[in-house]
Amino acid sequence: AVADGDQIMALFANRWAEEGRLKGRTLVATVMSNLGLERYLADRSIHLHRTAVGDRYVVEAMRANGLNLGGEQSGHIVMTDYATTGDGLIAGLQFLAEMVRTGKPASALTRSFEKVPQLLKNVRYGVGATPLDTPGVRAAIAAGEAKLNGSGRLLIRKSGTEPLIRVMAEAEDEALMLSVVNDIVGAVEAVT
């Protein structure tokens, strides 16, 4: 299995919190990090501070709040005790140190929490279009939130790099999640 950044950040945040090294008992991660990570941290009285997507936003939040651990689900991990930007070698060494300390294989260390099923669909839109501002799309998003009714999470955003609307949902009920995402995707496609 492939370990993502959420699992690795959970490992580091928990260890650092136990050792009293996690500043503010807070991990900084983007809005794309899995709801399972948030629940895992909350169970350990560790706060998750969410930012916009991009390690630049993670670093900005870390600096603004005096925090020392953050990253992205994609695997960019920032540990300001060691470097001011994400550094794969440092993250790798920290991970290896944890393997040595615990005597556990990597596969065991990257199963800290059960990920909540997550679905992401991208919808391309035309230049100059503003699909998120249309009544039909706003209504579909509101209906999706109502269907989830607190049992999951919904994130709809414009891509920062290309003309895409990203529709992401997380929920234990995968059929519900698929229905919500497809309804919103359909509404966006109808106006693009």
N, C-alpha and C positions, 0 to 999 in steps of 0.2 A: 504494500500500500504506500501511496505517496503521502508524506506529511506536509500539511500546508502551514503557513505562517501562524494561523490561529492556534494550532496545537503547540507549536514551538513557543509562541509568546505565553501561552497558558503555563507551560512548564517553567519558563523563566520567571514569570510573575509570581507564581506560587512559591518557588524556591526563594526568590529575593524577599518576598513578604515574610516568609518563615524566618529568614535571617535578619530581618529588620532593615534591609537594604533598598526596598522598593519605596521610593520617595512618594509621599502622599498616599501610600497604599493604592496607587492608581496606575493602570496601564492605559496608554493612548493607542487607539486603533481607529481605522476608518469605518465609515458607515457600512462597508461591505463585509466586515467581520461577522462571523456567524453568531446567531442568537444563543447557540449552545455555549460559546465562549463567555458571553455576558452572564449567563446563568451560573456557569462554573465559577467565575470570579465572584459573583454576588454571594454564593454559598460559602465563600472563604473571606467575606468582608473586604473584598478588593473591588475598587471602583473601576469601571470602564468609561473612559472619556473618548467619545466618538468625534471624528473629524471628517471633513470632506475627503474624497479619494485623492491620494497622492502623498508620497512620503514627505513632501515639502510642508503639507498641512499638519502632518503628524509632528514633525520637528518644530514647527511654529508653536503648536499647542504645548509641546514639552518645554520649550524655552519659556513661554509665557507663564507657565504654571510651576516651573521648577521641578519637572518630573524627569525620570531617567530611563524609562523603558517604554518603547512604542514600536509600532510597525504596521504592516499590511498583511492581509490574508495571502497575498501573492508571495510573501516570504521576505520582503524588505524589513529588516529588524534594526532598530536604532537603539543603541545603548550608550547614552551620553556620558556614562562613567568612563568609557573607553574611547569613544570617537563622536564627532558631532554630526555624522551622517550614518546611513546604513552601511554596514561592513560585513560582508558574508564570511570573511575569515574569522572575525571576532565572534560572530554568532555561531559558526561551526566549532570554534574552540570552546565556547561556553557549553555547547551541546555535548561535545566529547567529554568535557569535565564532569558534566552531570551523569554521563554513562559510567565513567570511572567511579564517581562518588557513590552511585547507587548499585553498581554492578548489574544494571539492567540493560537489555538490548535496546536499540533505537526504536524498534517496533513497540515496545512496552512504554517508552517515554512519550510517544506521540499519540497516545490514546487517553489523554487526561480527561476528556469529556466526550459525550455523544453529540455529534453535530446534528443540528436541526436540519431536516431536508430543506434545500435551497434551490430555487429555480431562477435563472436569469435569461431573459430574452431581449434581443436588441431589435429595434425598429428604425429603419433608415427613413429620414424625412428630407424634403427638398430645402434648398438654400432659401433663407428668408422666412420659412414656415415657423410657426410657434405652436406646435400641437398641444403642449401642456397648458396653454392659455384658453383652449376651446371648451365650451360648456359640456360637450359630450365626453371629452376625456376627463375633465374634472369630476363629472358625475360617475364615470366608471371607476375612478380612483376612490371616490367616497363610498361607492357600493362595495368595492373590494375591502376597504377598511371595515365596513359594517359586517361583511361576511366573515372576516377573520375574527372580529369581535374580541380582540385582545389575545387570541390564541396563536398569533404569529406576528410577522413583521412584514411591512410592505415598503419598498423604496423605489421611487420613480425619479429619474434624473436624466438630464441631458449629458451626453458624453462631453468631456472637456477637450477631446482630440479629433472627433469626427461627427458628422451629422447623424447622430443616433440618439434615440430615447432608450434608456436602459430600464427595463421593468424587472424588478427582483422581488421575490416573495420568499418567506420562510414560514413553514408551518409543519406541525407533526402530521396533520391530515394532508397527505400528498394530493389526493383528488381535489380537495378544497383549494390547495395552493395552485394547482394547474388551472382550475376553473377561474380563479381570480386573475392570474397572469394572462390567460388567454382572453378574458373579457377586456382587460385594459389594452392589451396588444391590438385587439380588434378595433377598439375605439380610436387608438392612435393611427392605425392603418386607414381607417375611414376618413381621416382628415388630412392625410399626407398625399 
